[in-house]
Amino acid sequence: MSTFKVGDHAVYPGHGVGRVSAVETKEILGTEHMFYSLMILETGMKIMIPKSNVESVGLRPIISKDEAERVLEILKVKEVKIDNQTWNRRYREYMEKIKTGSVFEIAEVLRDLFLLKVDKELSFGERKMLDTARTLLLKELTLATSEAELFSDEEVKQIFGAAQS
């Protein structure tokens, strides 16, 4: 079980990277509970997570530099068989992957949608999901590596919309 202290970065599935702003004790129905107060960097949203629920909600530390390398490798794979199922079935499948909070699953969603976008027009929901996956990954990858390392590869630059075009 991960423990966090004030100032640590943590990833909350579906919302992205946040900074632990406080570790608080609150009394609820006569029982004291410890909470992590997490400020999501992208939106400024404040989330309070009971310390006892950290694992069940999927709160986790930022990935390591090695894990970031693996994510970048996933993004670079071009020979991927993308399901020819209807967009709404694909959307549900991708949404489940994003909700897991697994940086590797989110990378697969981003890569697949990016490759799909090359072949055909994405639905509104898929475009929104592409942006969500991109946002969730970008902040964490930037914290796990340097931005220069992250954008040293042209393919990765394109995926994150950082290409100079």
Backbone as JSON Lines, residues from 0, in Angstrom:
{"i":0,"aa":"M","n":[0.84,-1.19,0.0],"ca":[0.0,0.0,0.0],"c":[0.87,1.25,0.0]}
{"i":1,"aa":"S","n":[0.58,2.16,-0.9],"ca":[1.37,3.38,-1.01],"c":[0.96,4.39,0.06]}
{"i":2,"aa":"T","n":[1.96,5.04,0.63],"ca":[1.68,6.15,1.52],"c":[2.29,7.4,0.9]}
{"i":3,"aa":"F","n":[1.59,8.49,1.06],"ca":[2.01,9.75,0.46],"c":[2.19,10.79,1.54]}
{"i":4,"aa":"K","n":[3.03,11.76,1.25],"ca":[3.18,12.88,2.17],"c":[2.9,14.18,1.41]}
{"i":5,"aa":"V","n":[2.69,15.24,2.13],"ca":[2.38,16.53,1.52],"c":[3.48,16.89,0.52]}
{"i":6,"aa":"G","n":[3.06,17.3,-0.67],"ca":[3.99,17.68,-1.72],"c":[4.24,16.58,-2.74]}
{"i":7,"aa":"D","n":[3.91,15.33,-2.39],"ca":[4.1,14.21,-3.33],"c":[3.12,14.33,-4.5]}
{"i":8,"aa":"H","n":[3.56,13.85,-5.65],"ca":[2.66,13.73,-6.79],"c":[2.05,12.34,-6.75]}
{"i":9,"aa":"A","n":[0.79,12.26,-7.13],"ca":[0.1,10.97,-7.18],"c":[-0.87,11.01,-8.36]}
{"i":10,"aa":"V","n":[-1.2,9.83,-8.87],"ca":[-2.12,9.73,-10.0],"c":[-3.44,9.16,-9.52]}
{"i":11,"aa":"Y","n":[-4.51,9.9,-9.8],"ca":[-5.85,9.45,-9.47],"c":[-6.52,9.03,-10.79]}
{"i":12,"aa":"P","n":[-6.85,7.73,-10.93],"ca":[-7.4,7.23,-12.2],"c":[-8.56,8.07,-12.73]}
{"i":13,"aa":"G","n":[-8.48,8.36,-14.01],"ca":[-9.55,9.12,-14.67],"c":[-9.42,10.62,-14.52]}
{"i":14,"aa":"H","n":[-8.61,11.09,-13.57],"ca":[-8.46,12.53,-13.35],"c":[-7.04,13.01,-13.6]}
{"i":15,"aa":"G","n":[-6.07,12.11,-13.45],"ca":[-4.7,12.47,-13.75],"c":[-3.84,12.74,-12.53]}
{"i":16,"aa":"V","n":[-2.79,13.51,-12.78],"ca":[-1.79,13.77,-11.75],"c":[-2.26,14.87,-10.81]}
{"i":17,"aa":"G","n":[-2.03,14.62,-9.53],"ca":[-2.35,15.63,-8.52],"c":[-1.2,15.74,-7.55]}
{"i":18,"aa":"R","n":[-1.26,16.77,-6.73],"ca":[-0.25,16.95,-5.68],"c":[-0.97,16.81,-4.35]}
{"i":19,"aa":"V","n":[-0.37,16.04,-3.45],"ca":[-0.95,15.88,-2.12],"c":[-0.76,17.21,-1.4]}
{"i":20,"aa":"S","n":[-1.88,17.87,-1.11],"ca":[-1.8,19.19,-0.48],"c":[-1.93,19.1,1.04]}
{"i":21,"aa":"A","n":[-2.49,18.0,1.54],"ca":[-2.62,17.84,2.99],"c":[-2.92,16.39,3.32]}
{"i":22,"aa":"V","n":[-2.56,16.02,4.53],"ca":[-2.97,14.73,5.1],"c":[-3.76,15.12,6.33]}
{"i":23,"aa":"E","n":[-5.06,14.88,6.28],"ca":[-5.95,15.39,7.32],"c":[-6.65,14.26,8.06]}
{"i":24,"aa":"T","n":[-7.03,14.58,9.29],"ca":[-7.85,13.67,10.08],"c":[-9.21,14.33,10.25]}
{"i":25,"aa":"K","n":[-10.24,13.59,9.92],"ca":[-11.61,14.1,10.07],"c":[-12.4,13.1,10.89]}
{"i":26,"aa":"E","n":[-13.33,13.63,11.68],"ca":[-14.19,12.76,12.45],"c":[-15.51,12.62,11.71]}
{"i":27,"aa":"I","n":[-15.87,11.37,11.43],"ca":[-17.12,11.08,10.74],"c":[-17.87,10.06,11.56]}
{"i":28,"aa":"L","n":[-19.07,10.46,11.99],"ca":[-19.92,9.61,12.82],"c":[-19.16,9.04,14.03]}
{"i":29,"aa":"G","n":[-18.38,9.9,14.65],"ca":[-17.67,9.52,15.87],"c":[-16.39,8.73,15.67]}
{"i":30,"aa":"T","n":[-16.04,8.48,14.42],"ca":[-14.81,7.73,14.14],"c":[-13.84,8.64,13.38]}
{"i":31,"aa":"E","n":[-12.57,8.59,13.79],"ca":[-11.56,9.4,13.1],"c":[-11.05,8.66,11.87]}
{"i":32,"aa":"H","n":[-10.95,9.4,10.77],"ca":[-10.45,8.85,9.51],"c":[-9.35,9.76,8.97]}
{"i":33,"aa":"M","n":[-8.33,9.15,8.39],"ca":[-7.25,9.91,7.75],"c":[-7.57,10.06,6.27]}
{"i":34,"aa":"F","n":[-7.32,11.26,5.73],"ca":[-7.59,11.54,4.32],"c":[-6.38,12.18,3.67]}
{"i":35,"aa":"Y","n":[-6.17,11.83,2.4],"ca":[-5.23,12.57,1.57],"c":[-6.04,13.61,0.82]}
{"i":36,"aa":"S","n":[-5.6,14.83,0.86],"ca":[-6.22,15.89,0.1],"c":[-5.38,16.06,-1.16]}
{"i":37,"aa":"L","n":[-5.98,15.8,-2.31],"ca":[-5.25,15.8,-3.57],"c":[-5.77,16.91,-4.46]}
{"i":38,"aa":"M","n":[-4.87,17.76,-4.96],"ca":[-5.25,18.83,-5.89],"c":[-4.82,18.38,-7.28]}
{"i":39,"aa":"I","n":[-5.79,18.16,-8.17],"ca":[-5.49,17.71,-9.53],"c":[-4.85,18.87,-10.29]}
{"i":40,"aa":"L","n":[-3.67,18.64,-10.85],"ca":[-2.9,19.7,-11.48],"c":[-3.59,20.28,-12.71]}
{"i":41,"aa":"E","n":[-4.2,19.44,-13.52],"ca":[-4.8,19.89,-14.77],"c":[-6.04,20.76,-14.55]}
{"i":42,"aa":"T","n":[-6.88,20.39,-13.58],"ca":[-8.17,21.07,-13.42],"c":[-8.29,21.9,-12.15]}
{"i":43,"aa":"G","n":[-7.4,21.67,-11.18],"ca":[-7.51,22.38,-9.9],"c":[-8.53,21.75,-8.97]}
{"i":44,"aa":"M","n":[-9.13,20.63,-9.4],"ca":[-10.13,19.95,-8.58],"c":[-9.47,19.4,-7.32]}
{"i":45,"aa":"K","n":[-10.18,19.48,-6.2],"ca":[-9.68,18.93,-4.94],"c":[-10.44,17.64,-4.64]}
{"i":46,"aa":"I","n":[-9.69,16.59,-4.37],"ca":[-10.28,15.29,-4.07],"c":[-9.77,14.84,-2.72]}
{"i":47,"aa":"M","n":[-10.67,14.34,-1.89],"ca":[-10.24,13.8,-0.6],"c":[-10.4,12.28,-0.67]}
{"i":48,"aa":"I","n":[-9.28,11.59,-0.42],"ca":[-9.29,10.14,-0.5],"c":[-8.99,9.56,0.87]}
{"i":49,"aa":"P","n":[-9.9,8.74,1.42],"ca":[-9.61,8.1,2.7],"c":[-8.35,7.24,2.57]}
{"i":50,"aa":"K","n":[-7.46,7.36,3.53],"ca":[-6.21,6.61,3.49],"c":[-6.48,5.11,3.35]}
{"i":51,"aa":"S","n":[-7.56,4.66,3.94],"ca":[-7.9,3.22,3.89],"c":[-8.4,2.79,2.51]}
{"i":52,"aa":"N","n":[-8.76,3.75,1.65],"ca":[-9.29,3.42,0.32],"c":[-8.31,3.65,-0.81]}
{"i":53,"aa":"V","n":[-7.07,3.98,-0.5],"ca":[-6.09,4.32,-1.52],"c":[-6.0,3.24,-2.59]}
{"i":54,"aa":"E","n":[-5.89,1.98,-2.16],"ca":[-5.76,0.9,-3.14],"c":[-7.03,0.7,-3.95]}
{"i":55,"aa":"S","n":[-8.18,0.73,-3.29],"ca":[-9.43,0.44,-4.0],"c":[-9.77,1.52,-5.03]}
{"i":56,"aa":"V","n":[-9.36,2.77,-4.81],"ca":[-9.63,3.81,-5.82],"c":[-8.51,3.88,-6.86]}
{"i":57,"aa":"G","n":[-7.4,3.22,-6.59],"ca":[-6.32,3.16,-7.57],"c":[-5.31,4.29,-7.49]}
{"i":58,"aa":"L","n":[-5.31,5.05,-6.4],"ca":[-4.33,6.13,-6.25],"c":[-2.94,5.51,-6.23]}
{"i":59,"aa":"R","n":[-2.05,6.06,-7.04],"ca":[-0.71,5.49,-7.15],"c":[0.32,6.58,-7.36]}
{"i":60,"aa":"P","n":[1.6,6.24,-7.07],"ca":[2.67,7.22,-7.32],"c":[2.91,7.41,-8.82]}
{"i":61,"aa":"I","n":[3.64,8.46,-9.17],"ca":[4.04,8.71,-10.56],"c":[4.92,7.55,-11.02]}
{"i":62,"aa":"I","n":[4.84,7.23,-12.3],"ca":[5.64,6.14,-12.83],"c":[7.14,6.48,-12.8]}
{"i":63,"aa":"S","n":[7.95,5.44,-12.84],"ca":[9.41,5.62,-12.85],"c":[9.86,5.98,-14.26]}
{"i":64,"aa":"K","n":[11.11,6.37,-14.37],"ca":[11.7,6.7,-15.67],"c":[11.66,5.47,-16.59]}
{"i":65,"aa":"D","n":[11.94,4.28,-16.04],"ca":[11.89,3.04,-16.84],"c":[10.49,2.77,-17.36]}
{"i":66,"aa":"E","n":[9.49,2.97,-16.5],"ca":[8.1,2.77,-16.92],"c":[7.72,3.8,-17.99]}
{"i":67,"aa":"A","n":[8.23,5.01,-17.87],"ca":[7.97,6.05,-18.87],"c":[8.53,5.63,-20.21]}
{"i":68,"aa":"E","n":[9.71,5.0,-20.21],"ca":[10.31,4.49,-21.45],"c":[9.4,3.44,-22.08]}
{"i":69,"aa":"R","n":[8.84,2.55,-21.25],"ca":[7.94,1.52,-21.76],"c":[6.69,2.15,-22.39]}
{"i":70,"aa":"V","n":[6.18,3.2,-21.76],"ca":[5.01,3.9,-22.29],"c":[5.34,4.48,-23.67]}
{"i":71,"aa":"L","n":[6.51,5.1,-23.78],"ca":[6.9,5.68,-25.07],"c":[7.06,4.61,-26.13]}
{"i":72,"aa":"E","n":[7.54,3.44,-25.74],"ca":[7.65,2.32,-26.69],"c":[6.26,1.89,-27.17]}
{"i":73,"aa":"I","n":[5.3,1.83,-26.26],"ca":[3.92,1.47,-26.63],"c":[3.39,2.48,-27.65]}
{"i":74,"aa":"L","n":[3.66,3.77,-27.42],"ca":[3.16,4.81,-28.31],"c":[3.77,4.72,-29.71]}
{"i":75,"aa":"K","n":[4.98,4.19,-29.81],"ca":[5.68,4.14,-31.1],"c":[5.28,2.95,-31.97]}
{"i":76,"aa":"V","n":[4.62,1.95,-31.39],"ca":[4.23,0.77,-32.16],"c":[3.19,1.18,-33.2]}
{"i":77,"aa":"K","n":[3.48,0.83,-34.45],"ca":[2.57,1.22,-35.55],"c":[1.76,0.05,-36.08]}
{"i":78,"aa":"E","n":[2.27,-1.16,-35.96],"ca":[1.58,-2.34,-36.49],"c":[0.61,-2.87,-35.44]}
{"i":79,"aa":"V","n":[-0.51,-2.21,-35.34],"ca":[-1.51,-2.59,-34.34],"c":[-2.8,-2.93,-35.06]}
{"i":80,"aa":"K","n":[-3.4,-4.05,-34.7],"ca":[-4.69,-4.42,-35.28],"c":[-5.77,-3.71,-34.47]}
{"i":81,"aa":"I","n":[-6.42,-2.77,-35.1],"ca":[-7.48,-2.03,-34.42],"c":[-8.8,-2.7,-34.76]}
{"i":82,"aa":"D","n":[-9.56,-2.96,-33.71],"ca":[-10.84,-3.64,-33.87],"c":[-11.74,-2.89,-34.85]}
{"i":83,"aa":"N","n":[-12.4,-3.63,-35.72],"ca":[-13.33,-3.03,-36.66],"c":[-14.75,-3.01,-36.1]}
{"i":84,"aa":"Q","n":[-14.85,-2.93,-34.79],"ca":[-16.17,-2.9,-34.17],"c":[-16.75,-1.48,-34.27]}
{"i":85,"aa":"T","n":[-18.01,-1.35,-33.93],"ca":[-18.65,-0.04,-34.01],"c":[-17.96,0.93,-33.05]}
{"i":86,"aa":"W","n":[-18.04,2.23,-33.37],"ca":[-17.33,3.21,-32.57],"c":[-17.79,3.21,-31.13]}
{"i":87,"aa":"N","n":[-19.08,2.96,-30.85],"ca":[-19.55,3.01,-29.46],"c":[-19.06,1.82,-28.64]}
{"i":88,"aa":"R","n":[-18.9,0.67,-29.29],"ca":[-18.35,-0.49,-28.57],"c":[-16.87,-0.25,-28.28]}
{"i":89,"aa":"R","n":[-16.17,0.28,-29.27],"ca":[-14.75,0.61,-29.1],"c":[-14.62,1.68,-28.0]}
{"i":90,"aa":"Y","n":[-15.51,2.65,-28.01],"ca":[-15.49,3.72,-27.0],"c":[-15.61,3.13,-25.59]}
{"i":91,"aa":"R","n":[-16.56,2.22,-25.4],"ca":[-16.75,1.59,-24.08],"c":[-15.5,0.83,-23.65]}
{"i":92,"aa":"E","n":[-14.92,0.09,-24.59],"ca":[-13.72,-0.69,-24.3],"c":[-12.56,0.24,-23.89]}
{"i":93,"aa":"Y","n":[-12.38,1.31,-24.64],"ca":[-11.32,2.27,-24.33],"c":[-11.58,2.98,-23.01]}
{"i":94,"aa":"M","n":[-12.84,3.28,-22.74],"ca":[-13.18,3.96,-21.49],"c":[-12.81,3.08,-20.29]}
{"i":95,"aa":"E","n":[-13.06,1.78,-20.41],"ca":[-12.69,0.85,-19.35],"c":[-11.18,0.87,-19.12]}
{"i":96,"aa":"K","n":[-10.43,0.91,-20.2],"ca":[-8.96,0.96,-20.08],"c":[-8.52,2.24,-19.37]}
{"i":97,"aa":"I","n":[-9.12,3.35,-19.71],"ca":[-8.75,4.63,-19.08],"c":[-9.08,4.6,-17.59]}
{"i":98,"aa":"K","n":[-10.23,4.04,-17.25],"ca":[-10.66,3.99,-15.84],"c":[-9.75,3.15,-14.97]}
{"i":99,"aa":"T","n":[-9.0,2.19,-15.58],"ca":[-8.1,1.37,-14.76],"c":[-6.99,2.22,-14.14]}
{"i":100,"aa":"G","n":[-6.66,3.33,-14.8],"ca":[-5.59,4.18,-14.3],"c":[-4.22,3.67,-14.7]}
{"i":101,"aa":"S","n":[-4.16,2.53,-15.39],"ca":[-2.88,1.98,-15.83],"c":[-2.33,2.84,-16.96]}
{"i":102,"aa":"V","n":[-1.14,3.37,-16.73],"ca":[-0.51,4.24,-17.71],"c":[-0.27,3.49,-19.02]}
{"i":103,"aa":"F","n":[-0.06,2.18,-18.94],"ca":[0.17,1.38,-20.14],"c":[-1.11,1.21,-20.95]}
{"i":104,"aa":"E","n":[-2.22,1.0,-20.25],"ca":[-3.52,0.87,-20.95],"c":[-3.92,2.21,-21.59]}
{"i":105,"aa":"I","n":[-3.68,3.3,-20.88],"ca":[-4.01,4.63,-21.41],"c":[-3.14,4.9,-22.65]}
{"i":106,"aa":"A","n":[-1.87,4.48,-22.6],"ca":[-0.97,4.65,-23.75],"c":[-1.5,3.88,-24.96]}
{"i":107,"aa":"E","n":[-2.03,2.67,-24.72],"ca":[-2.59,1.87,-25.82],"c":[-3.8,2.58,-26.43]}
{"i":108,"aa":"V","n":[-4.65,3.15,-25.58],"ca":[-5.84,3.88,-26.06],"c":[-5.39,5.07,-26.91]}
{"i":109,"aa":"L","n":[-4.43,5.83,-26.39],"ca":[-3.95,7.0,-27.13],"c":[-3.36,6.59,-28.48]}
{"i":110,"aa":"R","n":[-2.53,5.58,-28.46],"ca":[-1.89,5.1,-29.71],"c":[-2.96,4.63,-30.7]}
{"i":111,"aa":"D","n":[-3.88,3.78,-30.23],"ca":[-4.91,3.23,-31.12],"c":[-5.78,4.32,-31.73]}
{"i":112,"aa":"L","n":[-6.21,5.28,-30.92],"ca":[-7.05,6.36,-31.43],"c":[-6.27,7.25,-32.38]}
{"i":113,"aa":"F","n":[-4.99,7.48,-32.07],"ca":[-4.16,8.3,-32.95],"c":[-4.0,7.63,-34.31]}
{"i":114,"aa":"L","n":[-3.77,6.3,-34.3],"ca":[-3.63,5.57,-35.56],"c":[-4.95,5.51,-36.31]}
{"i":115,"aa":"L","n":[-6.05,5.36,-35.58],"ca":[-7.37,5.31,-36.19],"c":[-7.7,6.64,-36.87]}
{"i":116,"aa":"K","n":[-7.29,7.73,-36.23],"ca":[-7.54,9.08,-36.74],"c":[-6.88,9.29,-38.11]}
{"i":117,"aa":"V","n":[-5.76,8.61,-38.33],"ca":[-5.06,8.71,-39.61],"c":[-5.9,8.09,-40.72]}
{"i":118,"aa":"D","n":[-6.6,7.0,-40.41],"ca":[-7.39,6.27,-41.41],"c":[-8.78,6.85,-41.65]}
{"i":119,"aa":"K","n":[-9.4,7.34,-40.59],"ca":[-10.77,7.82,-40.76],"c":[-11.11,8.87,-39.71]}
{"i":120,"aa":"E","n":[-12.23,9.51,-39.93],"ca":[-12.71,10.55,-39.01],"c":[-13.16,9.89,-37.7]}
{"i":121,"aa":"L","n":[-12.69,10.44,-36.58],"ca":[-13.12,9.93,-35.28],"c":[-14.47,10.54,-34.91]}
{"i":122,"aa":"S","n":[-15.27,9.79,-34.15],"ca":[-16.53,10.33,-33.66],"c":[-16.2,11.4,-32.61]}
{"i":123,"aa":"F","n":[-17.17,12.21,-32.24],"ca":[-16.95,13.25,-31.23],"c":[-16.43,12.63,-29.93]}
{"i":124,"aa":"G","n":[-17.06,11.53,-29.51],"ca":[-16.66,10.85,-28.28],"c":[-15.23,10.34,-28.34]}
{"i":125,"aa":"E","n":[-14.84,9.81,-29.5],"ca":[-13.48,9.31,-29.66],"c":[-12.46,10.45,-29.66]}
{"i":126,"aa":"R","n":[-12.81,11.58,-30.29],"ca":[-11.9,12.74,-30.27],"c":[-11.7,13.24,-28.84]}
{"i":127,"aa":"K","n":[-12.8,13.28,-28.09],"ca":[-12.73,13.72,-26.69],"c":[-11.87,12.74,-25.88]}
{"i":128,"aa":"M","n":[-12.05,11.45,-26.14],"ca":[-11.28,10.44,-25.43],"c":[-9.79,10.53,-25.79]}
{"i":129,"aa":"L","n":[-9.49,10.8,-27.05],"ca":[-8.11,10.99,-27.49],"c":[-7.47,12.13,-26.69]}
{"i":130,"aa":"D","n":[-8.2,13.23,-26.56],"ca":[-7.69,14.37,-25.78],"c":[-7.52,14.01,-24.31]}
{"i":131,"aa":"T","n":[-8.47,13.27,-23.76],"ca":[-8.38,12.85,-22.36],"c":[-7.16,11.98,-22.13]}
{"i":132,"aa":"A","n":[-6.96,10.98,-22.99],"ca":[-5.81,10.08,-22.86],"c":[-4.51,10.86,-23.0]}
{"i":133,"aa":"R","n":[-4.48,11.78,-23.95],"ca":[-3.28,12.6,-24.17],"c":[-2.97,13.44,-22.93]}
{"i":134,"aa":"T","n":[-3.99,14.07,-22.37],"ca":[-3.81,14.91,-21.19],"c":[-3.35,14.09,-19.98]}
{"i":135,"aa":"L","n":[-4.0,12.93,-19.77],"ca":[-3.64,12.08,-18.63],"c":[-2.19,11.63,-18.71]}
{"i":136,"aa":"L","n":[-1.75,11.26,-19.91],"ca":[-0.38,10.75,-20.08],"c":[0.68,11.85,-20.06]}
{"i":137,"aa":"L","n":[0.37,12.97,-20.7],"ca":[1.37,14.01,-20.88],"c":[1.93,14.52,-19.56]}
{"i":138,"aa":"K","n":[1.06,14.84,-18.62],"ca":[1.51,15.39,-17.34],"c":[2.38,14.38,-16.6]}
{"i":139,"aa":"E","n":[1.95,13.13,-16.57],"ca":[2.71,12.11,-15.85],"c":[4.05,11.83,-16.52]}
{"i":140,"aa":"L","n":[4.05,11.74,-17.85],"ca":[5.3,11.49,-18.56],"c":[6.28,12.66,-18.39]}
{"i":141,"aa":"T","n":[5.75,13.87,-18.37],"ca":[6.6,15.04,-18.19],"c":[7.25,15.03,-16.81]}
{"i":142,"aa":"L","n":[6.5,14.57,-15.78],"ca":[7.07,14.49,-14.44],"c":[8.05,13.33,-14.3]}
{"i":143,"aa":"A","n":[7.84,12.25,-15.07],"ca":[8.69,11.07,-14.97],"c":[9.98,11.21,-15.8]}
{"i":144,"aa":"T","n":[9.94,12.05,-16.83],"ca":[11.12,12.28,-17.68],"c":[11.26,13.79,-17.84]}
{"i":145,"aa":"S","n":[12.22,14.21,-18.6],"ca":[12.29,15.64,-18.9],"c":[11.5,15.87,-20.19]}
{"i":146,"aa":"E","n":[11.03,17.08,-20.39],"ca":[10.25,17.37,-21.59],"c":[11.11,17.18,-22.84]}
{"i":147,"aa":"A","n":[12.4,17.51,-22.73],"ca":[13.31,17.34,-23.87],"c":[13.39,15.87,-24.26]}
{"i":148,"aa":"E","n":[13.48,14.98,-23.26],"ca":[13.51,13.53,-23.55],"c":[12.2,13.09,-24.18]}
{"i":149,"aa":"L","n":[11.11,13.59,-23.62],"ca":[9.78,13.19,-24.07],"c":[9.56,13.54,-25.54]}
{"i":150,"aa":"F","n":[10.01,14.73,-25.94],"ca":[9.75,15.19,-27.31],"c":[10.96,15.05,-28.23]}
{"i":151,"aa":"S","n":[11.93,14.23,-27.85],"ca":[13.09,14.03,-28.71],"c":[12.72,13.15,-29.91]}
{"i":152,"aa":"D","n":[11.64,12.42,-29.81],"ca":[11.19,11.54,-30.88],"c":[10.04,12.2,-31.65]}
{"i":153,"aa":"E","n":[10.2,12.28,-32.96],"ca":[9.2,12.94,-33.81],"c":[7.81,12.32,-33.68]}
{"i":154,"aa":"E","n":[7.76,10.96,-33.65],"ca":[6.46,10.28,-33.56],"c":[5.73,10.66,-32.28]}
{"i":155,"aa":"V","n":[6.47,10.7,-31.18],"ca":[5.88,11.04,-29.89],"c":[5.44,12.51,-29.91]}
{"i":156,"aa":"K","n":[6.24,13.36,-30.52],"ca":[5.89,14.78,-30.65],"c":[4.54,14.93,-31.36]}
{"i":157,"aa":"Q","n":[4.37,14.17,-32.45],"ca":[3.11,14.24,-33.21],"c":[1.93,13.79,-32.36]}
{"i":158,"aa":"I","n":[2.1,12.68,-31.65],"ca":[1.0,12.13,-30.85],"c":[0.53,13.14,-29.82]}
{"i":159,"aa":"F","n":[1.49,13.87,-29.22],"ca":[1.11,14.84,-28.19],"c":[0.82,16.22,-28.76]}
{"i":160,"aa":"G","n":[0.82,16.32,-30.08],"ca":[0.48,17.59,-30.7],"c":[1.54,18.65,-30.5]}
{"i":161,"aa":"A","n":[2.78,18.22,-30.27],"ca":[3.87,19.17,-30.02],"c":[4.71,19.37,-31.28]}
{"i":162,"aa":"A","n":[4.23,18.81,-32.4],"ca":[5.01,18.94,-33.65],"c":[4.96,20.38,-34.15]}
{"i":163,"aa":"Q","n":[6.06,20.83,-34.67],"ca":[6.13,22.2,-35.21],"c":[5.61,22.17,-36.64]}
{"i":164,"aa":"S","n":[4.31,22.24,-36.82],"ca":[3.79,22.2,-38.19],"c":[3.0,23.42,-38.52]}
